[in-house]
Amino acid sequence: MLKPLPPPPLPPKRQLTLDEISDNAAAERAFWREYADEREYWLAVAFAESMQDA
Amino acid sequence: MKIEGIDVKDANHKIVLNITKDDVKAGSLKKANSCAAAKALCRQEGCEAAKVHMSRAYIKKGGKWLRFGVPMALRNEVLAFDRGGKFEPGEYTLVPLQPTVRLGADRRHVYEKAARKAKDRRKNHASQGKLKKAYHVVSGVRARMVDEWWK
C-alpha cells in the first residue's frame, strides 16, 4: 500500500510590508501594538470620523 | 475622496516632521494649509502643498494627496497655536492610518457601526425624556476637512 505524501513544507515566515497587509487583521494588530500608548486617542479619532460620516 | 478635484490616497509610511522656530514664526493661525506644521511639511518633504487638520494631515506630492494621521502631541500643539498660544518646535511623527479607517477599507464598518449605535442611543434617550449626553466640540480652531467640503 502506498504511503500518503507528507504535507508540503510551510513557507518561511517573513516580515510583511504595510502594502501587503494594509487590509488585514495583522496590519491592524501591528498598528495597535505600535501605538499602544495612544490607543484611546486613535480610537476616539476613528470614532469621531465615523460620526461625521454617519 | 478628493481634495480640490485631486485623488487622496492613504500614506504607507511615517514622516518624522521637524518643526523649527522659523516654521512657527512663518505659520498662520487657524489655517490648515499655512500653519507651522504645514510650512514644515512643505519645506521638509518638498511637497506642493500641505494641510494639517486636527487629526489628519494631507500632503500634495506627485499629483496626488497623501493622508496621514496626526499624533496627539501635534494635535495639542495645533490646538494651542490656533487659540493664540505658542507652537513648540520639535519632532512630531505623522503616521500611516490603521487599515480599518483607510479610504475604502472593508473593515471601516467597525467604527461606523459603533457611531450608528451611539447615535441611536442618544436618539432613544432623547425620546424617553432622558438627559442627552453632551459631547464636546472643539471650537476656536481651524476648519475641519468636512467643513471645507461644504464651502
N, CA and C atoms of all chains as a GROMACS GRO file, in nm:
protein
  615
    1MET      N    1   0.084  -0.121   0.000
    1MET     CA    2   0.000   0.000   0.000
    1MET      C    3   0.088   0.126   0.000
    2LEU      N    4   0.042   0.222  -0.081
    2LEU     CA    5   0.121   0.344  -0.092
    2LEU      C    6   0.110   0.430   0.033
    3LYS      N    7   0.221   0.488   0.072
    3LYS     CA    8   0.218   0.578   0.189
    3LYS      C    9   0.173   0.717   0.145
    4PRO      N   10   0.087   0.784   0.224
    4PRO     CA   11   0.046   0.920   0.183
    4PRO      C   12   0.166   1.014   0.181
    5LEU      N   13   0.158   1.108   0.090
    5LEU     CA   14   0.268   1.204   0.078
    5LEU      C   15   0.272   1.295   0.200
    6PRO      N   16   0.390   1.332   0.243
    6PRO     CA   17   0.397   1.426   0.357
    6PRO      C   18   0.347   1.565   0.314
    7PRO      N   19   0.291   1.641   0.407
    7PRO     CA   20   0.242   1.775   0.369
    7PRO      C   21   0.357   1.862   0.320
    8PRO      N   22   0.327   1.956   0.228
    8PRO     CA   23   0.435   2.043   0.179
    8PRO      C   24   0.489   2.130   0.292
    9PRO      N   25   0.615   2.163   0.287
    9PRO     CA   26   0.670   2.246   0.395
    9PRO      C   27   0.609   2.386   0.394
   10LEU      N   28   0.593   2.443   0.514
   10LEU     CA   29   0.537   2.578   0.525
   10LEU      C   30   0.637   2.681   0.471
   11PRO      N   31   0.585   2.783   0.405
   11PRO     CA   32   0.679   2.887   0.357
   11PRO      C   33   0.743   2.958   0.476
   12PRO      N   34   0.867   3.003   0.460
   12PRO     CA   35   0.933   3.069   0.573
   12PRO      C   36   0.860   3.197   0.611
   13LYS      N   37   0.855   3.225   0.742
   13LYS     CA   38   0.788   3.346   0.789
   13LYS      C   39   0.874   3.467   0.755
   14ARG      N   40   0.810   3.572   0.712
   14ARG     CA   41   0.885   3.693   0.685
   14ARG      C   42   0.802   3.814   0.726
   15GLN      N   43   0.868   3.925   0.743
   15GLN     CA   44   0.801   4.049   0.781
   15GLN      C   45   0.722   4.101   0.660
   16LEU      N   46   0.591   4.119   0.675
   16LEU     CA   47   0.512   4.170   0.563
   16LEU      C   48   0.526   4.322   0.556
   17THR      N   49   0.519   4.374   0.436
   17THR     CA   50   0.522   4.519   0.423
   17THR      C   51   0.381   4.570   0.446
   18LEU      N   52   0.369   4.699   0.478
   18LEU     CA   53   0.237   4.755   0.505
   18LEU      C   54   0.147   4.748   0.382
   19ASP      N   55   0.208   4.757   0.264
   19ASP     CA   56   0.130   4.746   0.140
   19ASP      C   57   0.060   4.612   0.130
   20GLU      N   58   0.131   4.507   0.170
   20GLU     CA   59   0.076   4.371   0.157
   20GLU      C   60  -0.034   4.344   0.260
   21ILE      N   61  -0.022   4.407   0.376
   21ILE     CA   62  -0.115   4.372   0.483
   21ILE      C   63  -0.212   4.483   0.514
   22SER      N   64  -0.221   4.581   0.424
   22SER     CA   65  -0.299   4.700   0.455
   22SER      C   66  -0.447   4.671   0.480
   23ASP      N   67  -0.496   4.559   0.437
   23ASP     CA   68  -0.638   4.534   0.458
   23ASP      C   69  -0.662   4.407   0.538
   24ASN      N   70  -0.572   4.373   0.626
   24ASN     CA   71  -0.598   4.254   0.707
   24ASN      C   72  -0.571   4.276   0.855
   25ALA      N   73  -0.611   4.177   0.930
   25ALA     CA   74  -0.606   4.191   1.075
   25ALA      C   75  -0.464   4.207   1.129
   26ALA      N   76  -0.368   4.147   1.060
   26ALA     CA   77  -0.230   4.155   1.109
   26ALA      C   78  -0.182   4.300   1.109
   27ALA      N   79  -0.219   4.374   1.005
   27ALA     CA   80  -0.179   4.515   0.998
   27ALA      C   81  -0.248   4.596   1.106
   28GLU      N   82  -0.373   4.560   1.130
   28GLU     CA   83  -0.449   4.631   1.234
   28GLU      C   84  -0.382   4.608   1.370
   29ARG      N   85  -0.348   4.482   1.395
   29ARG     CA   86  -0.282   4.449   1.523
   29ARG      C   87  -0.147   4.518   1.533
   30ALA      N   88  -0.074   4.523   1.422
   30ALA     CA   89   0.058   4.588   1.422
   30ALA      C   90   0.045   4.735   1.457
   31PHE      N   91  -0.060   4.799   1.403
   31PHE     CA   92  -0.083   4.942   1.432
   31PHE      C   93  -0.108   4.961   1.582
   32TRP      N   94  -0.197   4.880   1.637
   32TRP     CA   95  -0.233   4.900   1.778
   32TRP      C   96  -0.119   4.864   1.871
   33ARG      N   97  -0.033   4.770   1.826
   33ARG     CA   98   0.085   4.738   1.906
   33ARG      C   99   0.180   4.857   1.908
   34GLU      N  100   0.200   4.915   1.788
   34GLU     CA  101   0.296   5.025   1.777
   34GLU      C  102   0.248   5.150   1.851
   35TYR      N  103   0.117   5.173   1.844
   35TYR     CA  104   0.066   5.297   1.906
   35TYR      C  105  -0.016   5.266   2.032
   36ALA      N  106   0.025   5.166   2.105
   36ALA     CA  107  -0.047   5.125   2.226
   36ALA      C  108  -0.058   5.238   2.327
   37ASP      N  109   0.043   5.322   2.332
   37ASP     CA  110   0.043   5.434   2.429
   37ASP      C  111  -0.069   5.534   2.401
   38GLU      N  112  -0.107   5.545   2.274
   38GLU     CA  113  -0.208   5.644   2.236
   38GLU      C  114  -0.336   5.575   2.189
   39ARG      N  115  -0.359   5.455   2.239
   39ARG     CA  116  -0.474   5.377   2.194
   39ARG      C  117  -0.606   5.454   2.205
   40GLU      N  118  -0.631   5.516   2.320
   40GLU     CA  119  -0.756   5.588   2.343
   40GLU      C  120  -0.772   5.702   2.241
   41TYR      N  121  -0.660   5.770   2.214
   41TYR     CA  122  -0.664   5.882   2.120
   41TYR      C  123  -0.702   5.837   1.980
   42TRP      N  124  -0.634   5.731   1.931
   42TRP     CA  125  -0.662   5.684   1.794
   42TRP      C  126  -0.802   5.627   1.782
   43LEU      N  127  -0.852   5.564   1.889
   43LEU     CA  128  -0.990   5.513   1.887
   43LEU      C  129  -1.088   5.629   1.879
   44ALA      N  130  -1.061   5.733   1.960
   44ALA     CA  131  -1.150   5.849   1.962
   44ALA      C  132  -1.152   5.919   1.826
   45VAL      N  133  -1.036   5.929   1.762
   45VAL     CA  134  -1.028   5.993   1.631
   45VAL      C  135  -1.109   5.913   1.528
   46ALA      N  136  -1.091   5.782   1.529
   46ALA     CA  137  -1.162   5.696   1.433
   46ALA      C  138  -1.312   5.705   1.456
   47PHE      N  139  -1.352   5.707   1.582
   47PHE     CA  140  -1.493   5.713   1.616
   47PHE      C  141  -1.552   5.848   1.573
   48ALA      N  142  -1.482   5.956   1.603
   48ALA     CA  143  -1.530   6.090   1.566
   48ALA      C  144  -1.545   6.102   1.415
   49GLU      N  145  -1.450   6.044   1.342
   49GLU     CA  146  -1.455   6.048   1.196
   49GLU      C  147  -1.579   5.973   1.146
   50SER      N  148  -1.609   5.859   1.209
   50SER     CA  149  -1.727   5.782   1.171
   50SER      C  150  -1.855   5.861   1.198
   51MET      N  151  -1.858   5.933   1.308
   51MET     CA  152  -1.976   6.012   1.343
   51MET      C  153  -2.002   6.119   1.237
   52GLN      N  154  -1.895   6.175   1.183
   52GLN     CA  155  -1.909   6.278   1.078
   52GLN      C  156  -1.963   6.215   0.950
   53ASP      N  157  -1.920   6.091   0.923
   53ASP     CA  158  -1.964   6.023   0.802
   53ASP      C  159  -2.107   5.973   0.814
   54ALA      N  160  -2.147   5.938   0.934
   54ALA     CA  161  -2.278   5.874   0.956
   54ALA      C  162  -2.394   5.971   0.925
   55MET      N  163  -1.223   5.976  -0.215
   55MET     CA  164  -1.210   6.109  -0.156
   55MET      C  165  -1.119   6.196  -0.244
   56LYS      N  166  -1.160   6.319  -0.262
   56LYS     CA  167  -1.080   6.412  -0.343
   56LYS      C  168  -1.064   6.545  -0.269
   57ILE      N  169  -0.952   6.612  -0.290
   57ILE     CA  170  -0.932   6.748  -0.241
   57ILE      C  171  -0.902   6.832  -0.363
   58GLU      N  172  -0.979   6.937  -0.381
   58GLU     CA  173  -0.964   7.026  -0.497
   58GLU      C  174  -0.962   6.944  -0.627
   59GLY      N  175  -1.044   6.842  -0.632
   59GLY     CA  176  -1.056   6.759  -0.752
   59GLY      C  177  -0.944   6.658  -0.773
   60ILE      N  178  -0.854   6.647  -0.673
   60ILE     CA  179  -0.740   6.554  -0.686
   60ILE      C  180  -0.757   6.439  -0.586
   61ASP      N  181  -0.728   6.318  -0.634
   61ASP     CA  182  -0.747   6.198  -0.551
   61ASP      C  183  -0.662   6.200  -0.424
   62VAL      N  184  -0.718   6.145  -0.318
   62VAL     CA  185  -0.646   6.132  -0.191
   62VAL      C  186  -0.617   5.983  -0.168
   63LYS      N  187  -0.493   5.951  -0.134
   63LYS     CA  188  -0.454   5.813  -0.102
   63LYS      C  189  -0.402   5.811   0.041
   64ASP      N  190  -0.418   5.698   0.106
   64ASP     CA  191  -0.361   5.684   0.241
   64ASP      C  192  -0.212   5.655   0.231
   65ALA      N  193  -0.136   5.723   0.314
   65ALA     CA  194   0.010   5.703   0.313
   65ALA      C  195   0.046   5.567   0.374
   66ASN      N  196   0.154   5.510   0.327
   66ASN     CA  197   0.202   5.382   0.381
   66ASN      C  198   0.332   5.399   0.459
   67HIS      N  199   0.371   5.521   0.480
   67HIS     CA  200   0.497   5.544   0.553
   67HIS      C  201   0.478   5.657   0.655
   68LYS      N  202   0.570   5.659   0.750
   68LYS     CA  203   0.567   5.765   0.852
   68LYS      C  204   0.643   5.886   0.801
   69ILE      N  205   0.616   6.001   0.859
   69ILE     CA  206   0.700   6.117   0.835
   69ILE      C  207   0.741   6.172   0.972
   70VAL      N  208   0.870   6.176   0.996
   70VAL     CA  209   0.918   6.240   1.120
   70VAL      C  210   0.938   6.387   1.085
   71LEU      N  211   0.845   6.468   1.133
   71LEU     CA  212   0.841   6.610   1.095
   71LEU      C  213   0.918   6.693   1.197
   72ASN      N  214   1.012   6.770   1.145
   72ASN     CA  215   1.092   6.855   1.233
   72ASN      C  216   1.044   7.000   1.219
   73ILE      N  217   0.970   7.046   1.316
   73ILE     CA  218   0.916   7.182   1.310
   73ILE      C  219   1.014   7.277   1.379
   74THR      N  220   1.061   7.375   1.303
   74THR     CA  221   1.162   7.467   1.354
   74THR      C  222   1.099   7.597   1.404
   75LYS      N  223   1.182   7.680   1.467
   75LYS     CA  224   1.134   7.810   1.514
   75LYS      C  225   1.089   7.897   1.396
   76ASP      N  226   1.160   7.885   1.283
   76ASP     CA  227   1.125   7.963   1.164
   76ASP      C  228   0.987   7.922   1.110
   77ASP      N  229   0.959   7.791   1.114
   77ASP     CA  230   0.827   7.744   1.070
   77ASP      C  231   0.719   7.804   1.158
   78VAL      N  232   0.747   7.807   1.287
   78VAL     CA  233   0.650   7.860   1.383
   78VAL      C  234   0.625   8.009   1.355
   79LYS      N  235   0.734   8.082   1.330
   79LYS     CA  236   0.723   8.226   1.301
   79LYS      C  237   0.641   8.250   1.174
   80ALA      N  238   0.666   8.166   1.071
   80ALA     CA  239   0.600   8.186   0.941
   80ALA      C  240   0.457   8.134   0.938
   81GLY      N  241   0.420   8.051   1.034
   81GLY     CA  242   0.288   7.988   1.033
   81GLY      C  243   0.174   8.083   1.063
   82SER      N  244   0.059   8.056   1.000
   82SER     CA  245  -0.060   8.138   1.023
   82SER      C  246  -0.158   8.064   1.113
   83LEU      N  247  -0.230   8.141   1.194
   83LEU     CA  248  -0.329   8.085   1.286
   83LEU      C  249  -0.450   8.032   1.209
   84LYS      N  250  -0.504   7.922   1.258
   84LYS     CA  251  -0.631   7.865   1.207
   84LYS      C  252  -0.631   7.839   1.057
   85LYS      N  253  -0.514   7.822   0.999
   85LYS     CA  254  -0.508   7.793   0.855
   85LYS      C  255  -0.442   7.656   0.837
   86ALA      N  256  -0.521   7.558   0.795
   86ALA     CA  257  -0.468   7.422   0.781
   86ALA      C  258  -0.356   7.414   0.678
   87ASN      N  259  -0.361   7.503   0.578
   87ASN     CA  260  -0.261   7.493   0.471
   87ASN      C  261  -0.141   7.585   0.488
   88SER      N  262  -0.140   7.665   0.595
   88SER     CA  263  -0.023   7.752   0.614
   88SER      C  264   0.016   7.768   0.761
   89CYS      N  265  -0.017   7.669   0.841
   89CYS     CA  266   0.025   7.674   0.982
   89CYS      C  267   0.172   7.628   0.991
   90ALA      N  268   0.225   7.632   1.110
   90ALA     CA  269   0.366   7.594   1.128
   90ALA      C  270   0.394   7.453   1.077
   91ALA      N  271   0.302   7.360   1.105
   91ALA     CA  272   0.323   7.221   1.065
   91ALA      C  273   0.316   7.206   0.913
   92ALA      N  274   0.223   7.278   0.850
   92ALA     CA  275   0.211   7.272   0.704
   92ALA      C  276   0.336   7.331   0.638
   93LYS      N  277   0.386   7.442   0.696
   93LYS     CA  278   0.509   7.504   0.642
   93LYS      C  279   0.626   7.406   0.654
   94ALA      N  280   0.635   7.341   0.768
   94ALA     CA  281   0.744   7.246   0.791
   94ALA      C  282   0.736   7.129   0.693
   95LEU      N  283   0.614   7.082   0.668
   95LEU     CA  284   0.595   6.970   0.575
   95LEU      C  285   0.640   7.008   0.434
   96CYS      N  286   0.599   7.128   0.390
   96CYS     CA  287   0.637   7.173   0.254
   96CYS      C  288   0.789   7.186   0.243
   97ARG      N  289   0.849   7.240   0.348
   97ARG     CA  290   0.995   7.260   0.346
   97ARG      C  291   1.068   7.125   0.347
   98GLN      N  292   1.026   7.039   0.440
   98GLN     CA  293   1.099   6.912   0.460
   98GLN      C  294   1.072   6.809   0.350
   99GLU      N  295   0.947   6.797   0.310
   99GLU     CA  296   0.911   6.692   0.213
   99GLU      C  297   0.914   6.742   0.069
  100GLY      N  298   0.933   6.874   0.053
  100GLY     CA  299   0.936   6.930  -0.082
  100GLY      C  300   0.806   6.911  -0.157
  101CYS      N  301   0.695   6.916  -0.083
  101CYS     CA  302   0.566   6.894  -0.149
  101CYS      C  303   0.506   7.026  -0.196
  102GLU      N  304   0.410   7.014  -0.288
  102GLU     CA  305   0.350   7.133  -0.348
  102GLU      C  306   0.260   7.206  -0.247
  103ALA      N  307   0.191   7.130  -0.164
  103ALA     CA  308   0.102   7.189  -0.064
  103ALA      C  309   0.084   7.090   0.050
  104ALA      N  310   0.042   7.142   0.163
  104ALA     CA  311   0.016   7.056   0.279
  104ALA      C  312  -0.099   7.115   0.359
  105LYS      N  313  -0.179   7.027   0.418
  105LYS     CA  314  -0.288   7.072   0.504
  105LYS      C  315  -0.280   6.990   0.632
  106VAL      N  316  -0.275   7.059   0.743
  106VAL     CA  317  -0.270   6.987   0.871
  106VAL      C  318  -0.395   7.022   0.949
  107HIS      N  319  -0.481   6.924   0.965
  107HIS     CA  320  -0.604   6.942   1.042
  107HIS      C  321  -0.583   6.884   1.181
  108MET      N  322  -0.689   6.879   1.260
  108MET     CA  323  -0.674   6.836   1.398
  108MET      C  324  -0.634   6.688   1.411
  109SER      N  325  -0.684   6.604   1.323
  109SER     CA  326  -0.649   6.463   1.337
  109SER      C  327  -0.595   6.399   1.209
  110ARG      N  328  -0.602   6.472   1.099
  110ARG     CA  329  -0.550   6.419   0.973
  110ARG      C  330  -0.464   6.525   0.904
  111ALA      N  331  -0.358   6.480   0.839
  111ALA     CA  332  -0.274   6.572   0.762
  111ALA      C  333  -0.267   6.521   0.618
  112TYR      N  334  -0.258   6.613   0.525
  112TYR     CA  335  -0.255   6.578   0.383
  112TYR      C  336  -0.137   6.648   0.318
  113ILE      N  337  -0.063   6.576   0.235
  113ILE     CA  338   0.041   6.643   0.158
  113ILE      C  339   0.018   6.616   0.009
  114LYS      N  340   0.041   6.718  -0.071
  114LYS     CA  341   0.022   6.706  -0.215
  114LYS      C  342   0.158   6.685  -0.280
  115LYS      N  343   0.176   6.568  -0.335
  115LYS     CA  344   0.304   6.534  -0.394
  115LYS      C  345   0.282   6.443  -0.514
  116GLY      N  346   0.351   6.471  -0.621
  116GLY     CA  347   0.340   6.386  -0.741
  116GLY      C  348   0.199   6.378  -0.796
  117GLY      N  349   0.127   6.489  -0.789
  117GLY     CA  350  -0.007   6.494  -0.848
  117GLY      C  351  -0.115   6.424  -0.768
  118LYS      N  352  -0.086   6.388  -0.643
  118LYS     CA  353  -0.192   6.329  -0.559
  118LYS      C  354  -0.174   6.374  -0.414
  119TRP      N  355  -0.280   6.361  -0.338
  119TRP     CA  356  -0.273   6.394  -0.196
  119TRP      C  357  -0.249   6.266  -0.116
  120LEU      N  358  -0.161   6.274  -0.019
  120LEU     CA  359  -0.137   6.160   0.071
  120LEU      C  360  -0.192   6.196   0.209
  121ARG      N  361  -0.261   6.101   0.271
  121ARG     CA  362  -0.324   6.127   0.400
  121ARG      C  363  -0.250   6.056   0.513
  122PHE      N  364  -0.227   6.127   0.622
  122PHE     CA  365  -0.160   6.073   0.741
  122PHE      C  366  -0.245   6.097   0.865
  123GLY      N  367  -0.214   6.026   0.970
  123GLY     CA  368  -0.275   6.052   1.100
  123GLY      C  369  -0.190   6.152   1.178
  124VAL      N  370  -0.257   6.246   1.243
  124VAL     CA  371  -0.185   6.345   1.325
  124VAL      C  372  -0.178   6.292   1.469
  125PRO      N  373  -0.059   6.278   1.525
  125PRO     CA  374  -0.049   6.224   1.661
  125PRO      C  375  -0.101   6.324   1.765
  126MET      N  376  -0.130   6.272   1.882
  126MET     CA  377  -0.188   6.355   1.989
  126MET      C  378  -0.098   6.475   2.022
  127ALA      N  379   0.034   6.453   2.022
  127ALA     CA  380   0.126   6.561   2.057
  127ALA      C  381   0.112   6.678   1.960
  128LEU      N  382   0.101   6.647   1.831
  128LEU     CA  383   0.090   6.754   1.730
  128LEU      C  384  -0.048   6.818   1.738
  129ARG      N  385  -0.150   6.737   1.762
  129ARG     CA  386  -0.286   6.792   1.776
  129ARG      C  387  -0.289   6.894   1.890
  130ASN      N  388  -0.225   6.859   2.000
  130ASN     CA  389  -0.222   6.951   2.114
  130ASN      C  390  -0.154   7.083   2.079
  131GLU      N  391  -0.045   7.074   2.003
  131GLU     CA  392   0.027   7.195   1.963
  131GLU      C  393  -0.058   7.281   1.869
  132VAL      N  394  -0.127   7.214   1.776
  132VAL     CA  395  -0.213   7.284   1.680
  132VAL      C  396  -0.325   7.357   1.755
  133LEU      N  397  -0.381   7.287   1.851
  133LEU     CA  398  -0.490   7.344   1.932
  133LEU      C  399  -0.442   7.469   2.007
  134ALA      N  400  -0.328   7.457   2.069
  134ALA     CA  401  -0.271   7.570   2.145
  134ALA      C  402  -0.239   7.686   2.049
  135PHE      N  403  -0.182   7.652   1.936
  135PHE     CA  404  -0.140   7.753   1.837
  135PHE      C  405  -0.261   7.830   1.783
  136ASP      N  406  -0.366   7.756   1.744
  136ASP     CA  407  -0.485   7.821   1.688
  136ASP      C  408  -0.555   7.909   1.790
  137ARG      N  409  -0.536   7.878   1.917
  137ARG     CA  410  -0.602   7.959   2.020
  137ARG      C  411  -0.511   8.070   2.070
  138GLY      N  412  -0.404   8.097   1.994
  138GLY     CA  413  -0.318   8.212   2.027
  138GLY      C  414  -0.198   8.178   2.112
  139GLY      N  415  -0.180   8.050   2.140
  139GLY     CA  416  -0.064   8.009   2.221
  139GLY      C  417   0.059   7.986   2.134
  140LYS      N  418   0.161   7.933   2.197
  140LYS     CA  419   0.287   7.911   2.127
  140LYS      C  420   0.293   7.768   2.074
  141PHE      N  421   0.345   7.754   1.952
  141PHE     CA  422   0.368   7.622   1.895
  141PHE      C  423   0.508   7.580   1.936
  142GLU      N  424   0.521   7.467   1.998
  142GLU     CA  425   0.652   7.422   2.044
  142GLU      C  426   0.728   7.355   1.930
  143PRO      N  427   0.840   7.412   1.886
  143PRO     CA  428   0.918   7.344   1.781
  143PRO      C  429   0.964   7.207   1.829
  144GLY      N  430   0.985   7.116   1.737
  144GLY     CA  431   1.030   6.982   1.777
  144GLY      C  432   0.997   6.879   1.673
  145GLU      N  433   1.014   6.753   1.710
  145GLU     CA  434   0.988   6.642   1.617
  145GLU      C  435   0.851   6.581   1.644
  146TYR      N  436   0.774   6.565   1.540
  146TYR     CA  437   0.641   6.505   1.550
  146TYR      C  438   0.630   6.401   1.438
  147THR      N  439   0.573   6.285   1.470
  147THR     CA  440   0.565   6.179   1.369
  147THR      C  441   0.424   6.167   1.313
  148LEU      N  442   0.411   6.191   1.183
  148LEU     CA  443   0.283   6.167   1.116
  148LEU      C  444   0.277   6.019   1.083
  149VAL      N  445   0.166   5.956   1.110
  149VAL     CA  446   0.163   5.809   1.099
  149VAL      C  447   0.069   5.761   0.988
  150PRO      N  448   0.100   5.644   0.928
  150PRO     CA  449   0.005   5.584   0.833
  150PRO      C  450  -0.115   5.533   0.912
  151LEU      N  451  -0.233   5.542   0.857
  151LEU     CA  452  -0.354   5.506   0.932
  151LEU      C  453  -0.374   5.355   0.941
  152GLN      N  454  -0.446   5.314   1.044
  152GLN     CA  455  -0.476   5.171   1.061
  152GLN      C  456  -0.574   5.127   0.951
  153PRO      N  457  -0.567   4.998   0.909
  153PRO     CA  458  -0.649   4.950   0.796
  153PRO      C  459  -0.798   4.979   0.809
  154THR      N  460  -0.853   4.971   0.930
  154THR     CA  461  -0.998   4.988   0.945
  154THR      C  462  -1.048   5.127   0.908
  155VAL      N  463  -0.962   5.227   0.914
  155VAL     CA  464  -1.011   5.363   0.882
  155VAL      C  465  -0.958   5.414   0.748
  156ARG      N  466  -0.890   5.327   0.676
  156ARG     CA  467  -0.837   5.372   0.546
  156ARG      C  468  -0.950   5.393   0.447
  157LEU      N  469  -0.923   5.474   0.348
  157LEU     CA  470  -1.025   5.506   0.248
  157LEU      C  471  -1.065   5.378   0.175
  158GLY      N  472  -1.195   5.354   0.172
  158GLY     CA  473  -1.247   5.236   0.102
  158GLY      C  474  -1.219   5.105   0.171
  159ALA      N  475  -1.182   5.109   0.299
  159ALA     CA  476  -1.149   4.985   0.371
  159ALA      C  477  -1.274   4.902   0.396
  160ASP      N  478  -1.260   4.769   0.381
  160ASP     CA  479  -1.372   4.678   0.405
  160ASP      C  480  -1.416   4.681   0.551
  161ARG      N  481  -1.318   4.704   0.639
  161ARG     CA  482  -1.348   4.692   0.782
  161ARG      C  483  -1.380   4.826   0.849
  162ARG      N  484  -1.401   4.927   0.766
  162ARG     CA  485  -1.434   5.060   0.817
  162ARG      C  486  -1.565   5.056   0.897
  163HIS      N  487  -1.651   4.956   0.862
  163HIS     CA  488  -1.781   4.946   0.928
  163HIS      C  489  -1.769   4.924   1.078
  164VAL      N  490  -1.654   4.880   1.125
  164VAL     CA  491  -1.636   4.856   1.269
  164VAL      C  492  -1.666   4.984   1.346
  165TYR      N  493  -1.605   5.094   1.302
  165TYR     CA  494  -1.627   5.222   1.369
  165TYR      C  495  -1.761   5.284   1.331
  166GLU      N  496  -1.800   5.263   1.205
  166GLU     CA  497  -1.926   5.323   1.160
  166GLU      C  498  -2.045   5.262   1.234
  167LYS      N  499  -2.037   5.131   1.262
  167LYS     CA  500  -2.143   5.063   1.336
  167LYS      C  501  -2.152   5.120   1.478
  168ALA      N  502  -2.036   5.140   1.538
  168ALA     CA  503  -2.031   5.196   1.674
  168ALA      C  504  -2.088   5.338   1.675
  169ALA      N  505  -2.059   5.414   1.569
  169ALA     CA  506  -2.110   5.551   1.560
  169ALA      C  507  -2.262   5.551   1.545
  170ARG      N  508  -2.314   5.459   1.462
  170ARG     CA  509  -2.460   5.450   1.442
  170ARG      C  510  -2.528   5.412   1.572
  171LYS      N  511  -2.469   5.317   1.645
  171LYS     CA  512  -2.526   5.272   1.773
  171LYS      C  513  -2.533   5.388   1.871
  172ALA      N  514  -2.422   5.465   1.876
  172ALA     CA  515  -2.416   5.579   1.968
  172ALA      C  516  -2.523   5.681   1.933
  173LYS      N  517  -2.544   5.702   1.804
  173LYS     CA  518  -2.644   5.800   1.757
  173LYS      C  519  -2.784   5.752   1.798
  174ASP      N  520  -2.812   5.621   1.773
  174ASP     CA  521  -2.943   5.564   1.809
  174ASP      C  522  -2.968   5.575   1.958
  175ARG      N  523  -2.862   5.546   2.035
  175ARG     CA  524  -2.874   5.551   2.180
  175ARG      C  525  -2.913   5.691   2.226
  176ARG      N  526  -2.847   5.790   2.166
  176ARG     CA  527  -2.877   5.929   2.204
  176ARG      C  528  -3.019   5.966   2.164
  177LYS      N  529  -3.063   5.918   2.047
  177LYS     CA  530  -3.197   5.946   1.997
  177LYS      C  531  -3.301   5.885   2.091
  178ASN      N  532  -3.280   5.759   2.130
  178ASN     CA  533  -3.373   5.691   2.220
  178ASN      C  534  -3.380   5.762   2.354
  179HIS      N  535  -3.265   5.802   2.404
  179HIS     CA  536  -3.262   5.872   2.533
  179HIS      C  537  -3.342   6.000   2.523
  180ALA      N  538  -3.329   6.072   2.410
  180ALA     CA  539  -3.398   6.199   2.392
  180ALA      C  540  -3.549   6.175   2.386
  181SER      N  541  -3.590   6.067   2.314
  181SER     CA  542  -3.734   6.042   2.300
  181SER      C  543  -3.796   5.997   2.432
  182GLN      N  544  -3.716   5.940   2.520
  182GLN     CA  545  -3.768   5.895   2.651
  182GLN      C  546  -3.757   6.004   2.756
  183GLY      N  547  -3.720   6.120   2.714
  183GLY     CA  548  -3.711   6.234   2.806
  183GLY      C  549  -3.589   6.230   2.896
  184LYS      N  550  -3.495   6.141   2.863
  184LYS     CA  551  -3.374   6.136   2.944
  184LYS      C  552  -3.277   6.244   2.899
  185LEU      N  553  -3.189   6.278   2.986
  185LEU     CA  554  -3.091   6.381   2.952
  185LEU      C  555  -2.997   6.331   2.843
  186LYS      N  556  -2.981   6.413   2.740
  186LYS     CA  557  -2.891   6.376   2.631
  186LYS      C  558  -2.748   6.407   2.675
  187LYS      N  559  -2.661   6.311   2.658
  187LYS     CA  560  -2.522   6.334   2.698
  187LYS      C  561  -2.455   6.426   2.596
  188ALA      N  562  -2.408   6.538   2.644
  188ALA     CA  563  -2.346   6.634   2.552
  188ALA      C  564  -2.206   6.588   2.516
  189TYR      N  565  -2.168   6.610   2.392
  189TYR     CA  566  -2.029   6.582   2.356
  189TYR      C  567  -1.960   6.712   2.323
  190HIS      N  568  -1.832   6.715   2.347
  190HIS     CA  569  -1.757   6.839   2.333
  190HIS      C  570  -1.712   6.862   2.190
  191VAL      N  571  -1.739   6.980   2.140
  191VAL     CA  572  -1.692   7.017   2.006
  191VAL      C  573  -1.581   7.120   2.025
  192VAL      N  574  -1.465   7.091   1.971
  192VAL     CA  575  -1.352   7.184   1.985
  192VAL      C  576  -1.377   7.305   1.896
  193SER      N  577  -1.380   7.422   1.958
  193SER     CA  578  -1.404   7.544   1.879
  193SER      C  579  -1.283   7.636   1.888
  194GLY      N  580  -1.287   7.742   1.807
  194GLY     CA  581  -1.177   7.838   1.808
  194GLY      C  582  -1.052   7.784   1.742
  195VAL      N  583  -1.070   7.683   1.657
  195VAL     CA  584  -0.955   7.626   1.585
  195VAL      C  585  -0.986   7.624   1.435
  196ARG      N  586  -0.892   7.577   1.355
  196ARG     CA  587  -0.907   7.570   1.209
  196ARG      C  588  -1.029   7.486   1.170
  197ALA      N  589  -1.076   7.510   1.047
  197ALA     CA  590  -1.192   7.434   0.997
  197ALA      C  591  -1.156   7.287   0.980
  198ARG      N  592  -1.257   7.201   1.000
  198ARG     CA  593  -1.234   7.060   0.976
  198ARG      C  594  -1.242   7.035   0.826
  199MET      N  595  -1.189   6.921   0.783
  199MET     CA  596  -1.191   6.890   0.640
  199MET      C  597  -1.336   6.882   0.591
  200VAL      N  598  -1.427   6.825   0.671
  200VAL     CA  599  -1.567   6.815   0.627
  200VAL      C  600  -1.629   6.953   0.611
  201ASP      N  601  -1.587   7.050   0.693
  201ASP     CA  602  -1.640   7.186   0.678
  201ASP      C  603  -1.595   7.245   0.546
  202GLU      N  604  -1.471   7.214   0.507
  202GLU     CA  605  -1.419   7.268   0.380
  202GLU      C  606  -1.497   7.213   0.261
  203TRP      N  607  -1.541   7.086   0.273
  203TRP     CA  608  -1.616   7.026   0.163
  203TRP      C  609  -1.747   7.100   0.137
  204TRP      N  610  -1.807   7.154   0.246
  204TRP     CA  611  -1.938   7.217   0.233
  204TRP      C  612  -1.930   7.362   0.188
  205LYS      N  613  -1.808   7.414   0.175
  205LYS     CA  614  -1.793   7.555   0.135
  205LYS      C  615  -1.844   7.575  -0.007
   0.00000   0.00000   0.00000
